[in-house]
Amino acid sequence: MAEENDKSSNTDQENKGSKNPFGNLGGNNNGKPKFNFYWIYGILFVVLLGVQFLNMGESSKQTDWRELKDMIEAGDVDKIVLVNKETAEIFLNQDALSKEQHKDLDKGNNFTGKSPQYYYNVGSVDKFYEDVESVQQGKDNPIYVETEIRHNWGGEILNWILFPALLIGIWFLFMRMMSRGGGGAGGQLFNIGKSKAQVYDKKTSVNISFKDVAGLAEAKVEIKEIVDFLRTPDKYTKLGGKIPRGVLLVGPPGTGKTLLAKSVAGEAHVPFYSISGSDFVEMFVGVGASRVRDLFKQAKEKAPSIIFIDEIDAIGRARGKNPMSGANDERENTLNQLLTEMDGFTPNSGVIILAATNRADILDKALMRAGRFDRQIYVELPDLEERKEIFAVHTKPLTMDNTVNIDFLSKQTPGFSGADIANVCNEAALIAARSDHEAITKQDFMDAIDRIIGGLEKKNKIISPNDKKVVAFHEAGHASASWLLEHAHPLIKVTIVPRGKSLGAAWYLPEERQITTYEQMFDEMVATLGGRAAEQVVFGKISTGALNDLEKVTKQAYAMVSYYGLSEKLGNLSYYDSTGQSEYSFSKPFSEKTSELIDQEVSDLVEKAYKKAVQVLTDNRKNLEKLANKLLEKEVIFKEDLEDIFGKRPWEKAETPAREVKATDPPTPDVVIPGREENDLPDTKPSAD
């Protein structure tokens, strides 16, 4: 007994130590092979090999009628069996097998029974019978052809089983793809209604935190409150408070809305589902609503969690505003499902919705109500101090010399978003590398700002002397008018070097205002028309180079008259629609008579500004010509050159520091282009204030 126990224990140890021949796919912890779907393919393969082996076991040799006739005449044939009226099997006698010509043939004995040595394919059965009888005429013991009907049961059964088994195998394969959500074409087909959201949790951590988000102080305060609630919910719930269910980030492009959401994913330490609004839209009906249901189902299973929907305006547009949509609008169905999931009959607890958009005015009112998006956080363009913080973040990995001053750079980039500042830093590094600098200089940053705002510099562009003179006086007119007007933006640099599609440009440093007066807007219009006015004063004729100026002035004049109520005849009326509903209407909010009055007021306002520009430049024509000649000579002039010619501006603020570098670029230059000018026009819509 002891020996048996020892043997059994040894056997168990051997079994434990032995490796599973099926590997990780088919083995379990007990050492027994586990059923695997791929075994079916292996069994079918073995069966096919077995059938093939059986067929190969028949080693009969094919013959023709001439050889068969010789064997019958020589008396070598023992019998002939006609199988299924197609094949004649020839069995030789023992004497024939001992002959030299037949010694290499199979003796006819194997595990399948006695087999023939030859076979002959019969064309006509009657003719074969006649030929065999005619060959044996006059013989004492003739051989008679035997007939036999055979059934290949294995092949027939295999034909019946193989095709259904193949269908069942394909069905199993698709079912497995559906159950595991596998990739590939099949998985994508059956998972078309599944959510495409990327999940960030403890396993897939995000390295971005609130420290990496420069500026946005007010926005971060409200976002931090949500993160704090997820970490310490008792702090709020003990007083009966509830965290907002949804937070909507609204702001211009490039201000850091998505970056702020990434910082939430890195700080919250809860499952974070990130998806774009366009991921819900598909060509198949009902897919968007299905993906919304699946997304919220996954989020509820891992609650507390956060769902971030970027560019939510792709599915959140106001319903019923698209006249081309039919009765079954897929986008509206997706929005309806989103509304139900956010605040419907079934309570949605533990899931916070975070969304971002730069078009909040077109979102559906039901989506914006309290209980769905309780809070709207406005992420605006950074101010001076915030730009300093953003520059500090993006210049940290750069190699810069001592001439670079972040305070100076932040003052030269009013109106720049966080994305614009990041682009400036990257362009400065590229320009420095192109110039073989060991470190990035301040001039590289200035050139980068020029490159981003005005386009690529084209020094080799061929311009005739006459056109160059017109461009010089045009830009000198802008510079002179802006310098001599109290409320115009202070000028920084004027150039006649072609850049992008422009032949020249005048750069200003606009003040960061929250409100603007009539006098300020009017002086800006006068300075904008100073280029065309200079052409009229000096040459007595005008050109097409002022197209951008006229477009900008016309839009600003229409905004002053019809939006801001700055017209005496029209009065304190505004036809601006902040809700955006006027985009879908085909009628104007005023009568034809009022339309004529608006057109007349705009025309009078522009002509008044043009006459003042002509008057200012006429009174200072000598200085205008000096400035234009210096511009023709140097091609680029700066603020210091204007001070030498016109003197300092008496109304300029004393705290405005002198520019240390003579290459600065504000974001809204005035350019002159033959026929068309490539520049971003100022936004004529009023701000929220």
JOWOJO-V46834 format. One line per field, one symbol per residue. psi: psi as a letter, one per 30 degrees, with the letter a starting at -180 (. if undefined). A space follows every 50 residues. Layout:
psi = ???
This chain:
psi = eeeeeeeeeeeeeeeefkkkffafeflafffkkkkkffeeeeeeeeeeee eeeeeffjhlkklleeeeeeeeefgfkelkkjkggekjkjklleeeffle fgfflkfgjaffakllfllkjkdkeeeeeeeeeeegkfleilkkkkkkkk kieeeeeeeeeeeeeeeeeeeeeeeeeeefhlaleeeeefgfglkgkkkj aeeilkfkafffjkaheeefeeefeeeeefeiffeeffgglkkkekkkkk llkgfgeeeeeeeeeffehlkjjkllefffklfkkfeeeeeeeeefeeee fgkklkkkjkiffffgkkkgfjffkafijeeeeeeeeeeeeeiaekkikg kkkklklgiffglkeffflkfdjfkjjjjlkkaeeeeeeeeeeffefljl affkjeeeeeffhkfkleeeeeeeeeeeeeeeeeghkflkleeeeeeeee eeefakkifgkkkleeeeeeeeeeeeeeeeeeefkeglkkkekkkgkkkb glflkkkljkkjlelkleeeeeeeeeeegfeeeeeeeefgllagfgeeee eeeeeeeeeeefefhgkeefaikkgkjffgfffgkgllglleeeeeeeee eeeeeeeeeeeeeeeeeefheeeeeeeeeeeeeffklaeeeeeeefllkf gkkffjkkkekhiljlfilklkkjekkjlklkkfkllf.
